[in-house]
Amino acid sequence: MHTSRRTFLQKTTQNGLALLSTGSLTANSLDQLTTDTDQTAKLSATTSSAKPDYVVRSLPENMVYGYYGADVPPVAKVKDGDVVEIQTVNPSGVSRTNPEEFYTKNNLPIDQHAKEVIAIMKTVKSEPSGIRGHMLTGPIYIDGAQPGDSLEIRILDLTFPAGFGVNSVWPGGGGIPDAVTTRETFVYRYDAKRKMASLKEGVDIPLKPFMGVMALSPPADMGRQSSIPPNFFGGNLDIRHLVKGTTLHLPVSVPGGLFTTGDGHGAQGNGEVSGVAIETAITLTVKFIVHKGKALKQPRAETPTHFIAVGLDKDLSKAMKNALTEACAFIKDELGFTFNEALSIASTAVDFEVSQVVDQTLGVHAMIPKSIFTKKKFDYWS
């Protein structure tokens, strides 16, 4: 899976130009390219509006199947402050033995993106020790990031390279595992104009794309870790508020940070209660900013309207307690209140939401509204 920097840059140059060349297409011209029934082709023509310094393609050599680790070779090395476009894939419903079958069975085109997914499923190997998880792109080495720093990840854009997503239910999975008796996979088709995902006639879900997994490497002494449970270094947080224009902050544990992402979601309710969201391929464009000496214990996030504190644990009640602890610490340390004042503010103005209940380690996030702090001004990039 290791790709030299030279090889990576060559492939970026060769393949990235074709991708970026569609950026001049307007919404009207996209409509003219296809009929209203061909939403897959319509959405596959969209690209990010943010111009990247680097493009990491969804090629087999740039993928890692289900894990992070300090020993995983980076597929790219970028600078502090660089804008990076990262292509991810969604193999949900696609088998390793006959990956083409999923597309033909569901009347989906085997276009360039589908061919990349098929190649990935046929060639990218699982972790030898048996660790399982998501199909991920990375890792990416950020020059200057060192243990004890934090990495700011500005989410500049999220676009769909394919016009559909997949949700599934299965026995033993989700929030009510004993209630599910049969496995079933649902294909949600996207309407680019209306920005909706349709399960069937009369059921339209607003598309609000975000990445389920955004992680840095765990410390070297933790070895390789599965991408399924989230942790202090990020990972499968499944916080649906991390859409375009928001920010994630993660603690750096190894030189270069080693950022890895995947598990794109077209839409998800808090809880992710079936076990998965609308699983989808997403092209993520981010800006990496290293904060020297800014140590974090847990992930933090920010939107134009809220600060987000994160609590994680295998026990949901403990995850809630951890989220409250993190929220109070943020209000106290970052905003200048006493602990008792912070707890009072958390009780009267902060919403605590269940991120997900299905990823072994469960998540609760605290939504701290900026608007209540009327004497403070919060500058924000988006």
Salt bridges, closest charged atoms under 4 A:
ASP31 OD1 - LYS42 NZ 3.97
ASP31 OD2 - LYS193 NZ 3.78
ASP36 OD1 - LYS42 NZ 3.69
GLU61 OE2 - LYS11 NZ 1.92
ASP71 OD1 - ARG224 NE 3.13
GLU100 OE2 - LYS122 NZ 2.89
GLU116 OE2 - ARG57 NH2 2.15
GLU127 OE2 - ARG224 NH1 3.22
ASP149 OD2 - LYS292 NZ 2.70
GLU152 OE2 - ARG154 NE 2.72
GLU152 OE1 - HIS291 NE2 2.63
ASP157 OD1 - LYS244 NZ 3.63
ASP191 OD2 - ARG194 NH1 3.46
ASP204 OD2 - ARG194 NH2 2.54
ASP238 OD1 - HIS265 ND1 3.73
ASP263 OD2 - HIS134 NE2 3.66
ASP263 OD1 - HIS265 NE2 3.11
GLU272 OE2 - HIS265 NE2 3.66
GLU279 OE2 - HIS265 NE2 3.21
GLU302 OE2 - LYS370 NZ 2.70
ASP333 OD1 - LYS332 NZ 3.12
GLU334 OE2 - LYS294 NZ 3.02
GLU334 OE2 - ARG300 NH1 3.41
GLU353 OE1 - HIS241 NE2 2.71
GLU353 OE1 - HIS365 NE2 2.69
